[in-house]
Amino acid sequence: MSGAPMMVSSWSRAVAAVSALVLGGLTVPVVSAAAAVPGEVRVDQVGYGLTETKYAYLLSSAPGSFSVVDERGRTVHRGRTGQSLGAWNAKYPAVYQLDLSKVWLPGKYRIEVSGETKATSPTFRVDTKDRLFTPLVRATNEFFQAQRDGDDIIPGRLDRKPSHLADKQATVYDWPVFVGEGGDEIAEPLKPIGGPIDVEGGWVDAGDFVKFTSNTAYSLAELGYVLREGYDPVLAKEVKLGLDWLDKMWDSRNKTLYAQVGIGTGSDKFGFLGDHDVWRNPHDDDPLDVKPGDPKYFVKHRPVFPANPGGSALSPNLAGRVAAAFALGAQVEAKRNPVLARKYLAEAASVFAQAKTKDVGELVTAFPHAYYPESSWRDDMELGATQLALAGKALRDPRAIEWTRQAAHWAKAYIDLEEKSTLNLYDTSALAHAELAKLLRHGVPGAALGPKELIGDLRRQLDEGVAGAAKSPFRTAVSVKDFDAASKSFGFAATERLYADVTGDRRYAAFGSQQRNFTLGANAWGVSLVVGVGTTSPKCPHHQAANLAGEQKVLYGAVVNGPNGAEHFADLPFPAGAKECTKPFDAFDTTESRYTDDLASWPSNEPAIDFTSTAMLAFALTGRS
């Protein structure tokens, strides 16, 4: 049939080559099967709830069929990959979504992809959400135990020892002056203005040993919420330790809040090293024999910086979140220890009353501000007033109604702003809205708004996430080209649960699950962003104590930043004194985004308490849904 098109069957597409071999005058076609295209299957490595929407993802250059196989080798579900959701990189020009939702019996499973693509997934579980995710509350709590500072140390997996005992007699310094392109170059010598004060204890913030009041209070608000909703004596000890340190940082008599212990940035010009300049175990600082002027003086004798010198008005972001942390402590202890609860309530009220809400200027977060450049504060004031109102109700304090009105006022002020975000260290509105909506459910005279507006803003946050996820082949709402990918993803997962709890509306349930899936392995790199959780997780976190403890020691439960913009990885120095550790994932990087399990790669692999507390909140809410 001259001129007729050649029909190509699906079988013939799998043939790599057809050639002629002459044998005894006969022409015999020689057919060799083509090598299947390699692929990678990404799943939530912890697992999927029995009835929730379940998605996995295939990275490949060709579609295929897939089977879900149980641990006895039986196929329980079959499907096709469908259309690509988008390209990933040159090696993997297509990402396919695999729908596993019909797999609902409890068990362990794996996915096998066949046809033009060959791939096998890690094993994953299907079970109740309580069995899957509630244990991860304890896992993330273990990271907080590893971050303890001072006398009350839990040795744990890293064999931690008491550290920074000189914080018991710390000197207070005036605000440091910074300049430079990065906003972190010391411009003047540090100037002592007071002390000594006792700021021993608490948690160090991340992979270094600086302690920040803002970050501690944010984490305590989330831990306190989890504890209030489901009392756990192990978590209760951690919350008590955090509140004890926060109590030291708040000088109620002089109305002064201390914002930071330690300084990360050193200065060659002024002859001193900062925390980030020395890679060491935290307990190595105490034996140092140093005097003023010694380069390591501020490594042992760590400076303390006030948030509001001389008891002046307090940056409102700090006032709100510190008040929230104390007020949640009051709610937890209201029936167990009413005396302690009233102490916490008094501290919460006094901090909140110190807030500066006019001519606010640059917020106080950290020194330098560039470390944590927060610009939102009305959400923190809403959170603080809401938790004060709930604590007031629990303790029958008549101020509860007025705090509720104040919470509504700040909620409206937040909602009326043009610049808004979603749940993470820089925006606490989701947690505040969900709690305040319940307080206002039966109406409060004089309240600036009602539950409808609060629920509407929660929906706004989730709708923004859904719109962002639609642009991602892995259906993640957050950008993998910027900081806080893990934290913000857990924030979306938590917000979906908070919204559903207030409204009963489950329209965002699949979206919320997908954000959790992303953090637990359903991402391009196939890595869980929670250390020690899942089949593949970070082995080389940017964390001094974990690195020096040895690669076999696990910083269990720590949440790392996750993928980040490729430009952030240029010329990262290897810390002097650190142990080398690298587990490459470069095959899954793009020109714009990377994840590197490498000790030096702090933009992707440094854990932090705020990342981990938001994960704990998401796990707790998911486990009880």
LOGUNU-193609 format. One record per residue: x, y, z of N, C-alpha, C in turn; residue in three letters. Coordinates in steps of 0.02 Angstrom, whole numbers, plus 50000, padded with zeros to 5 digits. Layout:
// residues N
XYZXYZXYZala...
END
This chain:
// residues 625
500434994150000500005000050000500455006150000met500665007849939501125013449932500805019849957ser501175023649997500925030050023500515029550086gly500345023450109499955022650170500405023350231ala500175026650285500585027350345500705020750379pro501285019950409501435013850446501085014050514met500715008850530500385008450595500875005550646met500965008850702501435006650753501045004350814val501114998150832500744995450889501094997250954ser500734996451010501044997751075501604992751088ser501524986651060502064981651069502694983951033trp502604986350970503194988250931503544994350960ser503184998650999503515004351030504015002251083arg503944996051108504394993551159505004990051129ala505034989851062505594986451028506154991451016val506754989751036507304994351028507564994350956ala507604988550924507874988250856507614982150820ala507504982750755507324977050714507834976750657val508194971250650508684970550597508584963950561ser508884963050503508804956950463509404952550471ala509284946150486509824941250491509674935850439leu510134934550394510024929550340510274922850364val509824917950367509994911150387509724906350335leu510154902950297509934898050248509474900950196gly509624907150176509214910350125508574913450152gly508424912750218507834915750247508014922150284leu507604927050276507704933250314507304932850379thr507664933050436507344932150502507404938650541val506844941750561506904947750601507194946350670pro507674950450691507964949750758507694955350801val507344953750854507024958750897507344958550966val507594964350989507864964851057507434969651097ser507214967451156506774971651197507144977951218ala506804983551214507104989851234507194990151309ala507714993451331507784994751403507244999651424ala506884997951476506365002351500506665008751527ala506295014151522506515020651548506535020251624val507095022151656507095022051729506665027651757pro506355026351813505945031351846506045031151921gly505745035851955505765036152028505065037452054glu504855033452102504185034252132504265037552200val503875042752212503895046452275503245045552313arg503295043652375502715042352417502805046052484val502265046652521502305048652591502595042752628asp503215043352652503575037652680503325035552748gln502935039752781502605037652843501965033952826val501585036452779500985032952757500385037352746gly499815034052734499205037452716498645034952762tyr498195039452781497605037552820497145033052780gly496755029152815496335024152782495885027052728leu495545032452744495035035052699495245041452663thr495855043952676496045050252644496235049252571glu496225054652533496475054452464497215053152467thr497445048452425498135046152428498465047052359lys498995051052358499355052052295500085050452304tyr500365047152253501085046452246501275049552179ala501925050052165502155053452105502705049452072tyr502695049352005503205046051966503605051151927leu504255051151937504725055051897504975050751840leu504885052951778505095048851722505095052951659ser505225049651603505155052851537504605049451497ser504275044551526503745040951490503235038451540ala502615037851519502085035451564502145027851575pro501695025151612501695017951624501085015851663gly501055009451676500545006651720500855005551789ser500435005551840500695004151906500254999351944phe500564995751989500204991052033500394992652105ser499924992052150500054992552221500074985452248val500634983752280500754976952302500824976852377val500494972052410500544971752483501164967852503asp501274967252569501904964252592501944956752579glu501384953652558501394946552539501464945652464arg501564951352428501664950952357501024950852316gly500454952152346499824951952310499664958952283arg499434959352222499234965652192498544967452217thr498474973352246497834975452275497514981052235val497904983952189497634989552149498074990452088his497744992052031498114993651969497875000351943arg498315003751907498115010051877498595012251823gly498435017751789498865020751739499095027651764arg499645029851736499925036151760499535042251737thr499195041951681498835047751656499305052951627gly499065059151622499455064451592499985067251640gln500535069551612501055072651652500795079151684ser500985080351746500815086551781501315092051767leu501845090451731502355095451715503045092451715gly503515096051687504205093851685504555095351751ala505085091451766505485092851825506175095351806trp506585090951777507245093051753507405089251689asn508015090051663508185086951599508155079351602ala508335076451658508325069151665507615066551674lys507195070451706506505068351719506035073751692tyr505875073351627505475078551596504725077951609pro504525073151650503815072451665503725070051736ala503185072551769502975070151835502255067851828val502125061751849501455058851844501185057651914tyr500555059051924500225057951988499895051051987gln500015047252039499725040552046499205040752101leu498595038952085498045039152133497985032352168asp498105032352233498095026252273497485026052319leu497005030352307496465031352356496035025152368ser496035020452319495635014352328495975009252372lys496585010652392496935006252439496765008652509val496345005152543496095007552607496155002552664trp496374996352650496464991552704497134992852739leu497164992252805497794993252841498324988252816pro498934990652810499474986252789500064990152763gly500574986352742501174989252711501164987652636lys501344992752597501284992052524501884995152490tyr501964993352426502434996652382502104997452313arg502355002152274502095003352207502615000752157ile502374996952107502804994552053502554997351987glu502985000951952502805003951887503104999651832val502694998151781502924993851726502714997051660ser502924993851605502784996551539503395000351514gly503295006251489503845010151462504315012751517glu504065012951578504455015151636504485009551688thr505065008651717505145003851771505345007551835lys504995006251888505165009451952504805005852008ala505095006252067504785003452127504845008552183thr504305009352220504295014352274504585011452339ser504765015752386504885013452454504235010452483pro504295006352534503715003752568503365009252607thr502705009252607502325014052645501745010452679phe501455013652729500905010752767500255014152750arg499725010352757499045013152759498755011052826val498515015852864498275014352931497865020252956asp497625019853017497275025553045497775031353053thr497535037453048497975043153056498265043453127lys497875041253175498125041253243498745036853250asp498725030753221499295026253226499895028853186arg499765032153131500305034453088500645040753116leu500245045653138500525052353149500575054453221phe500165051753266500225053553336500915051853365thr501215046153346501895044753372502405049953351pro502275053653297502755058653274502745064953318leu502235065653361502255070953411502835069753459val502895063553481503465061753525504125062453487arg504135060653423504745061153384504995068353380ala504545072953363504745079953358504915082853427thr504585080353479504755082553546505465080653564asn505695074953537506375072853552506895077853527glu506735081153471507195086353447507245092053497phe506685094053527506725099253577507155097053637phe507115090753655507545088253709508285088853690gln508435087553625509125088053602509365095253600ala508895100053596509075107153592509135110453660gln509035106753713509075109653780509765112753793arg509755118153831510365121653850510375122453925asp510965123053955511005124254027511125117954066gly510865117954128510975112354175510545106254161asp509915107554142509415102154137509445099054067asp509935094754057510055091753991509835084453992ile509545082153937509395075053927509945072453880ile510365067853901510915065553858510675063253789pro510165058953788509855056853725510345053553677gly510155053553613510555050053562511215053553549arg511265060053564511875063753550512345063953610leu512165060853665512565060953726512715068153748asp512175072153751512245079153770512465079753843arg512815085253857513055086753925512845093853943lys512825095554009512665102454028513095107453991pro512795113153973513155117953931512945125053946ser513405129653933513285136853939513045138854009his513395136154059513205137754128513385144854146leu513825148054107513985155054118513385159554106ala512865156954073512255160954062511905162654128asp512105159254182511795160854247512025167654273lys512575170154247512845176654268513005180654205gln512495182254165512605185354100512575192954105ala512955196054061512965203354056512495205654001thr512135211054015511675213953966512045219353927val511935219353861512265224153817511745228253779tyr511945234153760511525238453718511435235153650asp510925237453613510815234553547511435235153504trp511665229753473512235230153428512045233953364pro512535237253336512425241153274512705237153216val512295236053164512495232153106512465236353043phe512915234852997512905237952931513075232452881val513195234452819513415229752767512845227452724gly513025224452668512535222252618512055217152647glu512315212552689511885207452719511575209652784gly511725215752807511445218352869511695214852930gly512295211652926512535207752984513275209253000asp513515215052979514205216952993514215221653054glu514575219553106514615223553168514955230253153ile514625235753172514895242353157515205245753217ala515045243453278515315246553338515455241153390glu515895242453438516005237653492515365236653533pro515295230753563514715229553606514795233453671leu514245236353695514265240753753513855237653811lys514185235753866513815233053923513385238453956pro512775236553975512325241454007511995238754071ile512125232354088511795229754148511965222554161gly511645219854213511765213054233512155212854299gly512325206954322512195200554289511475198254298pro511245194254249510585191254253510645183754237ile510155180054259510145172754249509705171254188asp510015169154133509635167154073509835160054052val510045156054101510235149054088509625144954071glu509705140054027509175135454011508865136553943gly508265134053933507905134853870508175130453815gly508015132353754508235128753694508665133153650trp509195130253622509545133753569509115133353506val509195138253463508715139253409508765134253352asp509375132853330509445128953268510065124553273ala510495124853220511105120853222511665124053261gly511555130353281512045133953322511795134153394asp512045138953434511865138953505511575145553530phe511365149853485511035156053505510315154553526val510065158353574509375157453599508985163853585lys508405163053553507985168753534507305168353569phe507115173753600506465173953634505885173353584thr505935176753527505405176553478505275169553453ser505795165953435505705159253408505485154353461asn505745155053522505535150853577504785151853591thr504565158053592503855159453607503405156653552ala503615157453489503225154453434503155146953443tyr503715143653457503695136353466503275134453526ser503345138253581502955136753641502205137453629leu502005142353587501295143053572501035136853538ala501425134053492501195127953457501235121853502glu501775121153540501835115553586501295115953640leu501155122053664500645122853715499955120953690gly499805122653627499165120753597499115113153594tyr499645109853570499635102453566499535099453635val499885102053685499835099453753499145100453782leu498855106353770498185107753796497665103053766arg497745101353703497245097153669497335089753683glu497925087853707498045080753723498635080153770gly498505080053835499045080453884499515074453879tyr500155075853875500685070853872501215072953922asp501355068953972501835071054024502535072453997pro502735069053944503395070153914503415077053882val502905078653843502855085253812502775090553866leu502405088953919502295093853973502955096054004ala503435091554012504085093354039504455098153993lys504375097053928504725101353881504415108353880glu503755108653883503415115153885503605118753949val503625115254004503825118354068504535121154064lys504985117454033505675119854026505685126253985leu505315126453930505295132453888504995138453925gly504465137253963504155142754000504595145154057leu504955140654088505425142754141505945147554114asp506205146054054506695150554024506385157154003trp505775156753975505435162853955505305167354016leu505165164254073505075167954135505705171754155asp506285168654141506915172054155507025177954108lys506785177154046506895182353996506425188354007met505905187454045505435192954060505555195454131trp505815201454137505915204754201505285208754216asp504825205554252504165208654263504225214854308ser504725214954352504785220754397505005226954358arg505465226154311505715231754272505395232254203asn504905227854190504525227854127504995227554066lys505505223354072505985222554018505995215253994thr505965214453929506015207853899506695207253865leu507055201953878507685200753845507555196553782tyr507855198653727507685195853662508145190253640ala508765190153665509255185653635509825184353683gln510065178153683510665176153720511175173653670val511755176953667512275175153619512245179653558gly512785179653521512805183453459513125179153405ile512775178453350513015174053297513595176953258gly513595183453250514075186853207514665189553248thr515275187553229515865190353260516125196353221gly516695198953242516985204853210517745204553212ser518045204153153518775204753150519005211653172asp518615216653153518795223553168518835224753243lys518355221753281518345223053353518605217053393phe518875212053358519265206853391518875201753431gly518275199953408517925194653444517585189853396phe517505183653418517165178553380516435178053402leu516005176453355515305175153370515165167753371gly514555166153388514365159053393514485155353327asp514355158553271514405155253206515125154353183his515595157153220516295156853199516675150853227asp516365147253273516715141753307516275135553304val516515130253270516145123953267516375119653325trp515935118053372516125114553432515515111453465arg515635107253515515095104953557514915110453606asn514265111053624514075116553668514415116253736pro514555110153761514865109653827515605111553825his515885112453765516585114553760516675121953778asp516135125753781516195132853796516345134253869asp516085130053913516145131453985516855131154011asp517285126553989517965126354016518425131853990pro518205135853941518635141053913518865145853968leu519525147353968519815152154015519925158653977asp519435163053980519465169153939519315175253982val519605180753962519485187153995519255192153942lys518945197853963518735202853914519305204553866pro519145204853803519645206153752519895199953717gly519805194153749519985187853716519495186553658asp519745184153600519295183053543518695178453559pro518785173753606518235169153622517835171353683lys517935177353706517585179553767516825178853759tyr516555181053703515825180853693515565173953674phe516035169253663515825162353652515625159153718val516015160653771515845158153838515365162753874lys515545169153878515145174053915514685177553864his514135174453852513705176453795513305182753812arg513325187553768512965193853781512215192853778pro511855196753817511125196753817510895203553793val510405203653748510155209853720509415210753738phe509235216653764508535217853782508115219553721pro507485217453722507025219353669506775226453678ala506705228653741506455235453757506865238453813asn507425241453796507875244153848507515248753896pro507675247753960507405252154012506665251454023gly506365245854003505655244854013505215248953967gly505485251153911505085255053863504565250453830ser504145253453788503635249553754503965243953713ala503605238353709503885232153682503645230853611leu504095228753568503915226953500503305222253501ser502765223953465502135220353475502135213053452pro502565211353405502615204253386502845200053444asn503345202753481503595199153541503075199153596leu502755204853608502255205253661501695200153649ala501475199653587500915195153572501095187853579gly501665185853550501815178653551502075176353620arg502425180653656502635178853724502025178253769val501555182953763500935182553801500555176053785ala500545174253721500195168153701500515162053733ala501175161753734501515156053763501355155353838ala501385160853876501215160553947500485158853957phe500045161753916499325160553924499145153353909ala499465150353861499345143153848499595138953907leu500155140953937500375137553997499855138054052gly499545143854058499015144754108498425140154094ala498235139354031497675134954014497835127654030gln498445125554016498645118654030498625117254105val498835122254145498895121254218498275123454257glu497765125854222497185128754257496885124054309ala496835117654293496545112854340497085108854378lys497665107954347498185103954378498545107854433arg498695114154419499075118254466498835125454460asn498265127154491497985133954483498455139554504pro498875138354553499335143654575499835145254519val500115140054490500575141054434500215144154374leu499595141954362499205144654307499105152154314ala498945154354375498835161554385499485165454378arg500045162354396500695165654386500815166654311lys500695161454272500775161954199500305167254170tyr499695167454194499215172354169499445179454185leu499695180454245499945187154264500525189254219ala500975184654204501535186354160501295187754089glu500825183754065500545184953999500225191753994ala499835193554044499485200054044499975205854047ala500505205154087500975210754094501395211754031ser501595206253999501965206853936501515210053882val500905207653877500435210053826500305217553834phe500235219753897500085226853911500675231353893ala501265228553884501865232553869501935233853794gln501485231153753501565231453680501535238553653ala501975240053607501975246353571501575245353506lys501015248753499500585247653441500495253853398thr500865259253414500865265253372501595266953356lys501695269353294502365270953271502845265253287asp502645259253264503005253153284503705252953256val503805254853194504475254453163504675247353150gly505345246253144505595239553131505475235053192glu505205229153180505065224553234505705221653262leu505685219953327506255216653359506145209153353val506625205853321506605198453315507255195553340thr507795197253305508455194753321508955200353306ala509555199553332510095204253317510645200453280phe510715201553214510395206653173509695204653151pro509285209653135508605208553112508585204253049his509115204653009509145200852946509105193352957ala509265190953016509215183753029508475181453026tyr508035185553053507315183953053506925190253037tyr506875192052973506595198552953505825198752954pro505545197953012504815198053018504545205153010glu503965205752977503655212352968502925212352992ser502665206553013501965205953033501915205553109ser501445209453138501375209353211500655209253235trp500175211453196499475211453218499225204353230arg499475199653191499295192553201499535190153269asp500135192353290500395190353356499975193453412asp499765199753402499345202853453498665199353457met498395197353400497775193453400497875186853437glu498435183453423498565177053456498635177953532leu499015183153552499105184253623498455185853659gly498045190253630497415191953662496935186053664ala496935182053611496495176153608496675171253663thr497335169853671497535165053722497445167853792gln497525174353800497355177453864496615176553880leu496185177553831495465176753842495305169553862ala495615164753827495485157653844495755155953913leu496335158653931496595157453998496155160854050ala495925166954034495475170454080494835166554093gly494555163654040493955159454048494095153454092lys494675150154079494835144154118494935145754192ala495175151854207495315153754276494785158554304leu494245159554266493695163854287493925170954302arg494345173454258494595180254265494125184854227asp493875190154258493375194554225493665198354164pro494315198254156494615201854099494535197954034arg494265191854037494235187553978493845190853921ala493285194153937492875197353885493245202953851ile493585207053890493965212553860494535210053817glu494875204753838495395201753795495105199053731trp494495196353735494175193953673494045199753626thr493815205353652493705211253609494365213653578arg494885213553619495535215653592495765210853537gln495655204453547495845199553495495465200953430ala494825202453436494425203953376494685210253342ala494865215253382495145221453354495765219953313his496235216053341496855214753305496745210053246trp496255205553252496095201253195495845205353136ala495415210153150495155214453096495725218653066lys496155221153109496725225053084497165220853039ala497275214553058497675210153016497325208852949tyr496685207152951496325205352890496275211352843ile496245217352870496185223352829496845225252794asp497395222252816498035223752786498085220552717leu498505223552674498615220652608499115214852612glu499615215352656500135210252659499965204952711glu499795199052687499615193552732499975187252708lys500035182452753500385176352736500005170352764ser500365164852775500065158752802500495156352860thr500275151052894500575149052958501315147152951leu501735151052984502455149652991502715154453043asn503365154453055503665158753106503465166053098leu503345168253037503205175353023502465177053021tyr502025172253032501305173653029500935168453071asp500645170653126500295166053172499535166653166thr499295169853113498585171453109498135165253106ser498355159953073497925154053066497745151153134ala498245150453177498115147753244497675152553284leu497805159053277497395164053312496675164053287ala496575164053221495895164253193495475158353216his495765152353213495385146353230495155146453303ala495585148953347495405149253418494895154853430glu495005160653399494565166353410493865165153382leu493835161753326493175160253296492735156453345ala493015152053383492625148253433492415152853491lys492855157353511492685161953565492105166553546leu492075168353482491575173053458490935169753433leu490915163153437490365159453407489685161653432arg489625163353495488985165453524488925172953531his489385176553500489355183853500489665186953562gly490025192453551490325196253605490175203553592val489815206953636489645214053624490275218253612pro490245222253560490795226753544491355223653504gly491295217153486491835213953447491855216853377ala492465217953352492555221253287492365216753228ala492325210353239492125205653187491845199453219leu491635194653177491365188453202491705182553169gly491465176453183491775170453155491795170453079pro491295173353046491265173152973491895176152942lys492105181952967492695185252938493335181252952glu493375178253011493965174253029494005167952986leu493435164652977493425158652935493575160552863ile493325166352842493475168652774494215169652763gly494575172152813495295173052804495665166452806asp495425161752847495725155052844495635152052774leu495045153052746494915150552678495365154152628arg495475160552638495935164352594496625161152595arg496875159452654497535156352659497555149652622gln497045145652631497035139152598496945139852522leu496535144552501496445145652429497095147852396asp497485152052431498135154052404498575147852397glu498545143452446498935137352442498725132852385gly498075132152376497815127952321498045130752254val498015137352246498235140552184498975139352171ala499375139852224500085138452216500225131252199gly499865126652231499965119552220499795117552148ala499315120852118499115119152050499685120352000ala500165124452018500725125951973501315121251983lys501275116952033501835112452049501675105352028ser502145101951995502015094951976501965090252036pro502205092452094502125088452154501575091252199phe501205095952173500625098852207500805101652276arg501405104452280501585107952341501425115352336thr501145118052389500915125052387501495129952393ala502045127852422502585132452436503105132252381val503475137552375504015137852326504605133752350ser504895129652306505505126052323506115130052303val506005136552290506555141052272506675146252326lys506405145052385506475149952439506505146252506asp506645150052558506725147052624506055144752653phe506105140252703505535138052744505045133552708asp505275129652659504825125252622504495120152668ala504875117052712504585112052757504105115152806ala504325120652837503915123852888503245126252859ser503275129552802502655132152772502205126552748lys502495121052724502085115352704501715112352764ser502085111352819501755109052880501235114152904phe501375120552893500895125752911500245124952873gly500285123652808499675122552769499305116252793phe499675110952807499355104852831498985106152897ala499295110052942498975111653006498375116252995ala498435121152950497885125852938497275122252911thr497375117452867496805113652841496435110252897glu496795107452945496485103953001496135108953047arg496445114753060496125119853101495485122353069leu495505123553005494915125852968494355120652971tyr494525114352958494025109052959493715108253029ala494125109153080493875108453149493375113953166asp493505119953142493045125553156492415125153115val492475122953052491915123453005491575116852989thr491915111252998491665104852974491735103952899gly492035108752866492115108752793492755104952775asp492695099552735493265095452718493505096552646arg493305102052616493475103052545494235103452533arg494615105352585495335106052576495725100052602tyr495375094652618495705088952650496255085952606ala496115085052542496615082152497497215086752491ala497085093252487497625098152483498065097652545phe497765097552604498145097152666498575090852668gly498295085152647498675078952646499265079452599ser499175082552541499715083152493500295087252520gln500145092252561500695096252590501085092052640gln500745088052679501095083452724501485078352684arg501185075552631501525070652589502195073452565asn502185079752542502795082952516503355082852567phe503205084452630503725084852681503985078052701thr503595072752689503775066052711503995061552654leu504205064552599504515060552546504215061152477gly503595063652471503285064252405503505070752372ala504165071352365504475077152332504985074552282asn505255078852242505695076752188506295072852214ala506545074652273507145071552300507005065052337trp506375063552350506205057452385506475057152455gly506505062852489506785063152556506265065852604val506185062452660505795065252715506195070852747ser505865076352761506215082152790506215081952866leu506025076252894506055075152967506585069852980val507115071653015507675067153024507465060753061val507645055053031507505048553062506805046053050gly506395049753013505705047853000505635046252926val505385040152909505335038152840505935033952820gly505935031452758506475027052735507095030952715thr507015037252694507585041452674507495048252706thr507955050152749507915056752782508625059452789ser508695065852808509365068952811509845065052856pro510435063952829510975060652867511505065552890lys511515071452859512055076252872511775083152891cys511345083652941511065090252957511595095152978pro511485101552962511935106852981511795108453055his512105104553098511965104853170512605102753205his512885107253245513545106053273513565099953319gln513105099553366513125094053414513005087353379ala512555087153331512425080853296513025078853253ala513325083653219513905082153177514485079353217asn514635082453274515205080353314515055073953354leu514415072253362514235065953395514375060053349ala514415061253283514555055853236513955054253193gly514095052253130513555051053082513075045653104glu513295040953146512855035653168512345038253219gln512465044153248512005047053296511475051053258lys510855050253275510305053253237509985058853277val509895064553244509545070253274508795069153264leu508545064053296507875061553281507335066853292tyr506895067253242506315071753248506445078853226gly507065080653208507215087453185506945088553115ala506645094353104506405096153038506895101153007val507135099652947507605103952912507215108552864val507565113552838507245118352793506955115152731asn507335110452699507115107352638507395110752576gly507115109252518507385112252456507365119752458pro507825122752420507905129952422508165132352354asn508165138752344508395141652281509125139852267gly509275138052205509955135852187510475141152204ala510295147552200510775152852211511025153152284glu510645150152330510835150352400511415145552416his511595141252368512095136152382512785137852354phe512855143852326513495145852297514015147252351ala514595144052345515175145652388515025144952463asp514685139552482514565138352553515205135852585leu515455139152637516075136952668515965130652711pro516475126452713516445120652758516695122852826phe516305121652879516505124152945517145120852970pro517615124852991518235122253019518085118153082ala518355112153085518255107853143517675103053137gly517285103653082516715099253072516935092653040ala516525087453048516645081053016516285080952948lys516645079052896516355079052829515775074152825glu515255076252790514665071952780514285074552720cys514195070252669513835072152609513465066052582thr512825066952567512405061952535512055065352476lys512335064652416512085068752360511385066952336pro511015072052316510365071452284510335075352219phe510925076752191510965081552135510595079252073asp510465072752064510105070452005509395073252003ala509155075552060508455077952063508415085552070phe508995088852068508995096152070508775099052003asp508575105252003508435108951942508915114951938thr508875118651885509295124651880509095129851931thr508485129351958508225134452004508185132152077glu508175125652088508055123152156508495117152171ser508735116852233509165111252254508955108952323arg509095102552336509115099952404509775096152411tyr510155097852460510805094652470510865092152542thr510935085652549511055082752616511805083052629asp512025089052648512735090452655512825094852717asp513335093452755513445097052817513475104652806leu513805106752753513905113852741513285117252715ala512795113452691512225116252656511675118352705ser511825123452744511325125852793510685128352759trp510695131052697510055133352668509535127752659pro509755121552654509275116152648509275111452707ser509825111152745509895105552792509985107652865asn509835113952881509875116052951509185115152983glu509145111653040508505111053075508395117153120pro507785118153142507625123753187507015121953228ala506965125353287506405123753331505745125953301ile505725131553264505085133653236504855129053180asp505315126353138505135121353088504805115453123phe505115113353178504925107053210504275107853250thr504175113653281503545114553318502945114853271ser503025117753211502475117853164502325110853138thr502845106853129502745099753111502375096053166ala502575097253229502225094053285501485095853285met501335102153274500635104353272500265100653217leu500555100253158500235096853101500125089453117ala500625086153146500555079053162500015077953215phe499995082253265499495081453318498785082353290ala498695087553250498035088853221497825083353173leu498305080853133498145075453086497985069053124thr498365067653176498265061453213497585060953246gly497285066653263496625066353296496055067753248arg496195068253182495665069753135495305063453111ser
END
